[in-house]
Amino acid sequence: FLGAAALDCGVKETERFLSGGVLMVNGWDIHNAGDELYPGAMETLRDIITHSYNVGTTSIALHIGKKAYYEHLLEFGFGKTSGIDLAGESEGILSPASEWADINTATISFGQGVACTPVQLCSAMQAIANGGVRLKPHLALAVTDEEGHVLKREEPEVLGRPVSPEVAREMLDILRNVSENGTGRGARVPGYWVGGKTGTAQMAVNGVYAPGQYIASFLGVAPVDDPRIVVLVKIERPSVQWGGTVAAPVFSRVVEKALWRLGVAPDDHLMDLNKRGHA
């Protein structure tokens, strides 16, 4: 969602941002969690998202500024309830941008210092999958009686337009690259182009991050060329902390069956590429 905000603010895919080494912000050291780059390495937004470079996301967030970033997060539905027909929905935690120091802008860019619900994540991803239009989520499309007569049907309700259709298309292509060439390769589904983002988050216990306790996740869209489904896989305290290792393969298996149930036919050309190991 940082990437979508950056593209919407005019950042070009060809622009490069500091992504390697250690970046000091307000006296705190920001470094990458896994795939280390040499100090001073400059990467594009596409590669930063594809490989989850914390230094890179920090550089982008500081570049677009906290006000623009915060306003986009609000438009995506973070920090407020989605209105889903489910009692007890939480707003999550997103402090006002007026309270952010640069270190807050930095950590929020890679998911720390902010909290959100699974519904908020899926709702925000739905907006990217739907050409930049965010719709009100519901638990069911319709309610029927025993004979199949529709008693109540939920009609689409637009909640906002956080990004333009052009940005949404660019972002879907970047998310596809995550699954093809980045941390989300385990999410691939034979015969379909899928896209998404891995997540590896420290768990907060009694208000502080607990060492060695993580949430591994994968949030994705399928198929990216004609989106039909958004799926979030969230695994608490996995034996291996990385979302790309433990959550992405679950996404793959769930989505493969879901697309079959939805009647979305696989692409024969992609099936052949998968068999030959080219995709």
C-alpha positions as CSV (number, residue, x, y, z in Angstrom):
1,F,0.0,0.0,0.0
2,L,3.0,2.2,0.4
3,G,3.9,1.3,-3.2
4,A,0.4,2.3,-4.4
5,A,0.6,5.6,-2.5
6,A,4.0,6.3,-4.0
7,L,2.8,5.6,-7.6
8,D,-0.3,7.8,-6.9
9,C,2.0,10.6,-5.7
10,G,3.9,10.5,-9.0
11,V,6.8,8.2,-8.2
12,K,8.0,6.5,-11.4
13,E,8.9,2.8,-11.6
14,T,12.2,3.8,-13.0
15,E,13.2,6.0,-10.0
16,R,15.7,4.5,-7.6
17,F,15.8,4.8,-3.8
18,L,18.5,4.0,-1.2
19,S,17.8,0.3,-0.3
20,G,21.0,-1.2,1.0
21,G,23.2,-0.9,4.1
22,V,21.9,0.8,7.3
23,L,19.7,4.0,7.2
24,M,19.7,6.0,10.4
25,V,16.4,7.8,11.2
26,N,16.0,9.8,14.4
27,G,18.9,7.9,15.9
28,W,17.4,4.5,15.0
29,D,19.1,2.1,12.6
30,I,16.9,0.8,9.8
31,H,18.2,-2.3,8.0
32,N,16.8,-5.1,5.7
33,A,15.5,-8.2,7.3
34,G,16.7,-10.8,4.9
35,D,18.2,-10.4,1.4
36,E,20.9,-7.9,2.2
37,L,22.2,-5.4,-0.3
38,Y,25.5,-3.7,-0.4
39,P,25.7,-0.3,1.4
40,G,24.5,2.5,-0.8
41,A,22.6,0.2,-3.2
42,M,19.8,1.9,-5.1
43,E,16.7,0.0,-6.2
44,T,13.4,0.8,-8.0
45,L,10.0,0.7,-6.2
46,R,9.3,-2.6,-8.1
47,D,12.4,-4.3,-6.7
48,I,11.9,-2.8,-3.2
49,I,8.4,-4.4,-3.0
50,T,9.5,-7.6,-4.7
51,H,12.3,-8.3,-2.3
52,S,10.9,-6.5,0.9
53,Y,13.7,-4.1,1.5
54,N,13.0,-2.1,4.7
55,V,15.6,0.5,3.9
56,G,13.9,1.0,0.5
57,T,10.4,1.3,1.9
58,T,11.7,3.8,4.4
59,S,13.4,5.9,1.6
60,I,10.1,5.9,-0.4
61,A,7.9,6.9,2.6
62,L,10.2,9.7,3.6
63,H,10.3,10.8,-0.1
64,I,6.5,11.1,-0.5
65,G,6.0,12.5,3.1
66,K,4.0,11.5,6.0
67,K,0.9,13.5,5.1
68,A,0.4,12.0,1.7
69,Y,1.2,8.5,3.0
70,Y,-1.2,8.8,5.9
71,E,-4.0,10.1,3.7
72,H,-3.6,7.1,1.3
73,L,-3.7,4.7,4.2
74,L,-6.9,6.3,5.4
75,E,-8.4,6.0,1.9
76,F,-7.4,2.3,1.8
77,G,-9.5,1.9,5.0
78,F,-6.8,1.6,7.7
79,G,-7.5,3.2,11.1
80,K,-11.3,2.9,10.8
81,T,-13.9,0.1,10.6
82,S,-14.9,-1.2,7.2
83,G,-18.5,-1.4,8.1
84,I,-18.7,-5.2,7.4
85,D,-21.8,-6.8,8.8
86,L,-20.0,-8.4,11.7
87,A,-20.3,-7.2,15.3
88,G,-17.3,-6.0,17.2
89,E,-15.1,-4.9,14.3
90,S,-11.9,-3.2,15.4
91,E,-10.5,0.1,13.9
92,G,-7.0,-1.2,14.3
93,I,-4.3,1.3,15.3
94,L,-3.1,4.2,13.0
95,S,-2.1,7.3,14.8
96,P,-2.6,10.7,13.1
97,A,0.2,11.9,10.8
98,S,0.6,15.0,13.0
99,E,2.0,12.7,15.7
100,W,4.5,10.9,13.4
101,A,8.2,11.6,13.7
102,D,10.4,10.4,10.8
103,I,11.0,7.2,12.6
104,N,7.2,6.5,12.7
105,T,7.0,7.2,8.9
106,A,9.8,4.7,8.5
107,T,8.6,1.9,10.6
108,I,5.0,2.1,9.3
109,S,6.3,1.8,5.8
110,F,7.3,-1.8,6.6
111,G,4.4,-2.6,8.9
112,Q,5.6,-1.7,12.5
113,G,4.0,0.8,14.7
114,V,0.6,0.2,13.1
115,A,-2.0,-2.5,13.6
116,C,-4.8,-3.7,11.2
117,T,-7.4,-6.4,11.0
118,P,-7.6,-9.2,8.3
119,V,-10.7,-7.5,7.0
120,Q,-8.9,-4.2,6.5
121,L,-6.1,-5.9,4.6
122,C,-8.5,-7.8,2.3
123,S,-10.6,-4.6,1.8
124,A,-7.5,-2.6,0.9
125,M,-6.2,-5.2,-1.5
126,Q,-9.7,-5.5,-3.0
127,A,-9.4,-1.8,-4.0
128,I,-6.2,-2.5,-5.9
129,A,-7.7,-5.6,-7.6
130,N,-10.8,-3.5,-8.5
131,G,-9.2,-0.8,-10.4
132,G,-8.7,1.5,-7.4
133,V,-12.3,1.4,-6.2
134,R,-12.9,0.1,-2.7
135,L,-16.2,-1.5,-2.0
136,K,-17.9,-2.2,1.3
137,P,-17.2,-5.7,2.4
138,H,-19.9,-8.2,3.4
139,L,-20.0,-11.7,4.8
140,A,-22.3,-13.0,2.1
141,L,-23.6,-11.9,-1.3
142,A,-27.2,-12.9,-0.5
143,V,-29.5,-14.6,1.9
144,T,-31.9,-17.2,0.5
145,D,-34.8,-19.3,1.9
146,E,-35.0,-23.1,1.8
147,E,-36.3,-23.0,-1.8
148,G,-33.5,-20.8,-3.0
149,H,-35.5,-17.5,-3.2
150,V,-33.4,-14.5,-2.5
151,L,-34.6,-12.8,0.7
152,K,-31.8,-10.2,0.8
153,R,-29.0,-9.2,-1.6
154,E,-26.1,-6.9,-0.9
155,E,-25.6,-4.3,-3.6
156,P,-22.1,-2.9,-4.3
157,E,-21.4,0.3,-2.2
158,V,-18.4,2.4,-3.0
159,L,-16.4,3.4,0.0
160,G,-13.7,5.3,-1.8
161,R,-11.1,5.5,-4.6
162,P,-7.7,5.4,-3.0
163,V,-5.8,5.3,-6.3
164,S,-6.3,5.7,-10.0
165,P,-7.0,2.8,-12.3
166,E,-3.6,3.3,-13.8
167,V,-1.9,3.0,-10.5
168,A,-4.0,-0.1,-9.6
169,R,-2.8,-1.8,-12.8
170,E,0.8,-0.9,-12.2
171,M,0.5,-2.2,-8.6
172,L,-1.0,-5.5,-9.8
173,D,1.9,-6.0,-12.1
174,I,4.4,-5.3,-9.3
175,L,2.5,-7.8,-7.1
176,R,2.7,-10.4,-9.9
177,N,6.5,-9.8,-10.0
178,V,6.6,-10.6,-6.2
179,S,5.1,-14.0,-6.9
180,E,7.2,-14.6,-10.0
181,N,10.6,-13.3,-9.0
182,G,10.5,-12.3,-5.4
183,T,9.6,-13.4,-1.8
184,G,6.2,-14.8,-2.9
185,R,7.3,-17.5,-5.4
186,G,5.6,-20.1,-3.2
187,A,2.2,-18.5,-4.0
188,R,2.3,-19.5,-7.7
189,V,-0.7,-21.4,-9.0
190,P,-0.3,-23.6,-12.1
191,G,-2.1,-22.0,-15.1
192,Y,-2.8,-18.6,-13.5
193,W,-1.0,-15.4,-12.9
194,V,-1.2,-14.5,-9.3
195,G,0.1,-11.5,-7.3
196,G,0.6,-10.6,-3.7
197,K,2.8,-9.6,-0.8
198,T,4.5,-11.6,1.9
199,G,4.5,-10.5,5.5
200,T,6.7,-11.3,8.4
201,A,5.7,-9.4,11.5
202,Q,6.9,-9.5,15.1
203,M,4.1,-10.2,17.6
204,A,3.3,-7.6,20.2
205,V,2.9,-9.0,23.7
206,N,1.9,-6.6,26.5
207,G,2.7,-3.6,24.3
208,V,6.2,-4.7,23.2
209,Y,7.5,-6.8,20.4
210,A,8.2,-10.3,21.7
211,P,11.5,-11.8,20.5
212,G,11.2,-15.0,18.5
213,Q,7.4,-14.7,18.0
214,Y,6.2,-13.8,14.6
215,I,3.1,-13.7,12.3
216,A,3.8,-15.0,8.8
217,S,1.3,-14.0,6.1
218,F,0.6,-13.7,2.4
219,L,-2.0,-11.3,1.0
220,G,-2.8,-12.0,-2.7
221,V,-5.0,-11.6,-5.7
222,A,-5.9,-14.1,-8.4
223,P,-5.8,-14.0,-11.4
224,V,-4.0,-10.6,-11.6
225,D,-5.0,-10.2,-15.3
226,D,-8.7,-10.5,-14.4
227,P,-9.0,-10.4,-10.6
228,R,-11.7,-12.7,-9.1
229,I,-10.5,-13.4,-5.5
230,V,-8.5,-11.8,-2.7
231,V,-7.1,-14.2,-0.1
232,L,-5.2,-13.6,3.1
233,V,-3.2,-16.4,4.8
234,K,-2.1,-15.5,8.4
235,I,-0.1,-18.0,10.5
236,E,0.8,-17.1,14.1
237,R,4.0,-18.4,15.7
238,P,5.2,-20.6,12.8
239,S,8.2,-22.7,13.1
240,V,9.7,-20.8,10.2
241,Q,9.1,-17.0,10.4
242,W,9.0,-16.0,6.7
243,G,5.6,-15.4,5.1
244,G,7.0,-16.5,1.7
245,T,8.0,-19.9,3.2
246,V,4.9,-20.9,5.3
247,A,2.0,-18.7,4.2
248,A,2.5,-18.4,0.4
249,P,2.2,-22.1,-0.3
250,V,-1.1,-22.2,1.6
251,F,-2.4,-19.3,-0.6
252,S,-1.4,-21.4,-3.7
253,R,-3.4,-24.5,-2.6
254,V,-6.4,-22.5,-1.5
255,V,-6.6,-20.3,-4.6
256,E,-6.2,-23.2,-7.0
257,K,-9.3,-24.9,-5.6
258,A,-11.2,-21.6,-5.2
259,L,-10.6,-20.6,-8.9
260,W,-11.8,-24.1,-9.9
261,R,-15.0,-23.7,-7.9
262,L,-15.5,-20.2,-9.4
263,G,-15.2,-21.7,-12.9
264,V,-12.1,-19.7,-13.8
265,A,-10.3,-21.8,-16.5
266,P,-6.5,-22.0,-16.4
267,D,-4.5,-20.6,-19.2
268,D,-3.2,-23.6,-21.2
269,H,0.0,-21.6,-22.3
270,L,0.8,-20.9,-18.6
271,M,0.1,-24.5,-17.7
272,D,2.7,-25.5,-20.3
273,L,5.2,-23.0,-19.0
274,N,4.7,-24.2,-15.4
275,K,5.4,-27.8,-16.6
276,R,8.6,-26.7,-18.2
277,G,9.6,-24.6,-15.2
278,H,9.6,-21.3,-17.1
279,A,7.0,-19.4,-14.9
